[in-house]
């Protein structure tokens, strides 16, 4: 997959992560989207590095999607822990 595919995958993974963890985010839609893109890269890297499951070359591979969504969820949770109280 090329860089454009990873960005599209990240946008979708960020939207799914936001759906799975509803609530107010300090960054809004743009912040959640950026977290999704970065989470896709982080999830793919973790999958290839520590879980011994290299990222597939296909956009529709289920393991790639799980890694991207999982990375997005982890980053979204960390983002809420670190910056969640800034709107109070």
BELDA-V988644 format. One record per pair of residues at least 6 apart in sequence whose C-alpha atoms are under 7 Angstrom apart, sorted by sequence separation. I is the first residue (numbers start at 1). GAP is how many residues later the second one is. D is the distance in Angstrom with one decimal. If there is no record, write none. Layout:
i = (I,I)
gap = (GAP,GAP)
d = (D,D)
This chain:
i = (47,48,47,48,56,55,44,14,14,44,47,14,11,14,13,14,44,43,44,11,43,10,11,10,13,40,41,43,10,40,43,10,39,40,42,7,10,9,40,39,40,39,6,36,39,35,35,35,17,16,13,14,17,25,1,13,17,1,26,1,10,14,26,13,25,26,26)
gap = (6,6,7,7,8,9,11,18,19,20,20,21,22,22,23,23,23,24,24,25,25,26,26,27,27,27,27,27,28,28,28,29,29,29,29,30,30,31,31,32,32,33,34,36,36,37,40,41,52,53,55,55,55,55,56,56,56,57,57,58,58,58,58,59,59,60,61)
d = (5.5,4.2,6.4,6.1,6.4,5.8,6.0,6.0,5.4,6.8,6.4,6.4,5.5,3.5,5.5,6.8,5.6,4.6,6.2,5.5,4.9,4.7,5.7,3.7,7.0,6.9,6.9,6.2,7.0,3.8,4.1,6.8,6.0,6.7,5.7,5.6,5.0,7.0,5.8,4.2,6.2,3.9,7.0,4.9,6.1,6.1,6.4,6.5,6.1,7.0,6.0,7.0,6.1,6.7,5.1,4.8,5.3,6.4,6.5,6.7,6.7,5.8,5.9,6.5,6.7,7.0,6.9)
